[in-house]
């Protein structure tokens, strides 16, 4: 039983509440207990009976079984347009909304549910004498259940050829209004926006003819979450269309929880995954994904997106940093190059490829322990090899995450957030500026283009030594750029790889000549960097003295 106490009365001699009288009250079958001094408690039955339902949906999945349950329970079903036709085609008795309200749909359907008989029937407080008198006077009947889902605005605006007029026509007005009215009056009205809730609502109607207050509260909360997200999508689209720009005036994030995770970065941290993850990836095998797996997966997908139109390319990442990237005539060849860069770090790492993972590559990969392998698809014989490892996570990447579809958002504490556009920029070859006496050779230019795509995905300070089709050494996340270069040289030495004739790639400018000098001493014959330091000329002079060809990109790629 649910108790709603309006006030409490207590005598001076006892702490017990004394009953004065008991009487029934309200259409929900509750009772009122009158207390000494005029105070009372209303005890409401938790079940709200349903006599009339209004259904209007764009997504008709699962609709007919729910409507059949309602009809079988003797509930009058009111419906509109295409929804009414779908239910009638299924042989169900439906009252057209225009018949119920006595007013026809108008303005091409823009006005059909915006009517006092609809919103009055949803909003009036059952048991409130003034409300009851008002609806009786105006012949407004109770609507106890609303089943509505909204026009597909998000699905409309992501279409590449969508027009502003088409987007505006897919802004739902009547549906949003009914949902909000019903959710506000959830003490008496059941509101359903998600087809996933049809079965639960149908089961309660079958067994009791109504729904519990607990369910109505949960469904009402879901409605306001969905309508808030819907309005946010509209505001974002219109803001961009009307010239507000990519960054909104008000930042709001509201996405559904996809799954709870065992824990966050560490076992003492709770975590969950939100958003449209399943639109891009599906897990084919292995243990459930962890928080850290998803961070690595995101970094892997972002990196491999740089090589969509390239020969077979494979990358190995550890803690979101690439520790090996290679290209070849086959994926096995690409694997050999990527693994050769660092044969220690890949253990427990993430492997990602830009093409279907085949059996020869699967055989090579299976020689080491990996946390996860990501590919556009897996050949059947490759799956047979890799699924022998019970815990190895295999993910199919249906499509590369659309880098222009959203913002990169970070929490910075104190309820504050940073938002920025995704860094999807890559300097066109024609905008590379040769700043040294010697221009790079064709081979050096090819290595520059390859290495520049990789270094932008390495944590700052970042240094990559590259050949034309593989990464030879990498230094990541150091406080000093020289230290990053030293680590990259050391890692290449550990792997017994020569840096003679390599290209050094720096995601930010060389602040001093020492970074360029260290690279030249390691064997680099060319360098690519943004430029823009007050000591650029010193760096250029050092390059000229050593015969190093250097180009400026004019763009940096910090990654913190």
Phi, psi and omega in degrees: 000146180254122182260129174241098184269122181276326176197170180228145180236140182222131177285168181283348186249354182208154179265000181278146173277135183252126179287140176256312176198164180232134177216153178282156182201134167086157182287349179275001177078022181276179177231155175248129177254116179271133183252161175305136179090002175092358178285160180211161171236133175260123179254107185266138172297139183286345183262126176258116180291149181244124177247338185214136181231144175243124184237128177206104188228148171270323176267110187262012178295132178074006187288314187299314178301321178295313180298323178297320177298318180296314181297318179298332180274006179079019181271132176287130180252122176253140183210172184233153167038237183297328179294315179299318180297318180297319180288321178294323178296334178274004177085017182264146178279123185227138173265121178296139182301320181296329176289319182294317183274340185074019182222130185284157170297147181214170179057048179057037177086359179295330179238109176213319181259354179279079187214143181302328180290338176275302186285330173295318179294335179274321194266340187292142183278116180296133180090350177276118188301317181294317179295316180300318180294321182293314181291328177293318180299322185260011177056046176260126182257156182292135168249116190260347182217132175237128175239107185219134160233155197273160174307145185283071184296312183299316180296331180287313189283345177277351177294135186297333184253019183295140176260162178299320180298317180295319179297315182296322179294341179263017171272115183277124179256303183297319180297314178300320182294315179296318180300315183291321178297313182295319181294324178298323183258039185293348174304329183237340189245136175264132181232132184232120179250342187245121177303338178296342181264359183300315185298317182294317178297315179300321180295317179294322178295318180298319187273335186224350182082003180202199182227157180279155177299321180302315179293317181298322178296316181295318180292324178295317178298320179296322179300311183293328176294318182290317181292328176295316179295322180296313179295325179294320179297320178295313181298319180295313181297313182292323177300318179290321182292327184262014170093015178291333181100182186287331184261119185287156175295323181237126181266119177227132179237121179215100180228151183288151175284125179277314180197151171280143178254155183303319176191179182272219180300330179229156185300337181275002182250127175285151183203158175208160178253133181236157170103201186264039183306318185291346176287339186249328185227145169226138183271126182264338187194155169101182180295161176298150181290143176259170176304312181293324176303317184291322175298315179295319179299318178299316179295320181295316180295321179296319180293311186291340176297340177288346189235037183291326183253032182249168172301173180312123183231139180223140179231147175241129181237150175220124182053044177072357178260137175290129174251358175191134176218131180215155174235155178195180177289336176227166179291329177297319177297317178298320178298316181302319181290317181295318182288329182295333182297323183203105185267006179254311184297327183299341180296122184080017183263188181246131180246134180223141179232160181263006180213175182302131181279122185260175185295315179303319178291321178299320178299316181293316181296323185294351179288341181238166177274124177234150176281321189201145174234131183236132180205159176300332175190171180233130174297152184301318181289332175292318177299320180299325179286311189285329182286355173293338177270107191303318188264352182294124180276126177244123182237131174268129181262104184294321178203156178287138177306131180289107185295340182263005186277349182196192180250157171268121188237136177227141172278135178240023176081169178055032179068023182244154183222151169254141176225139178210162173293152175293141179278087179251014183279139173223122186298130176296147182303324182293346181260001174291132185250114176285124186244359180251169180297324181259129175277153179292147175287172178300319180294318178294321179295320178297319178293323177299313182295322177292309184295327181293326177293331181276314188296333179291351179252012178255138182297141180287150350291137188236134174227132175232132169260130187223150164260191185288340183217017173198159178270128184263332180197151182215139173233126189232144165066025180268155179290333180243137179293328177296320178296320177299319179295319180296320179296317180299318178294317180298316180297320177297320178296319177301324181274002181059041177253137178274136176263006179296125180083008181278171174248134175262133183240126179238125185289343175228169186293155171285114182291329181226164180290342186299326179295317178293320180296317179299321179293317179296319178296333179282345177121357180292136179251356179209158182218146174231130182204164183293325191076173178112002178280152176292346179252022180308317184296323177297320180292317179299316180299318179296322178293315180298320180299333184253006178071022181273129174278136182222140176235149173256140178266335184076004179218140180251169181220060174305141175218101184265000000 
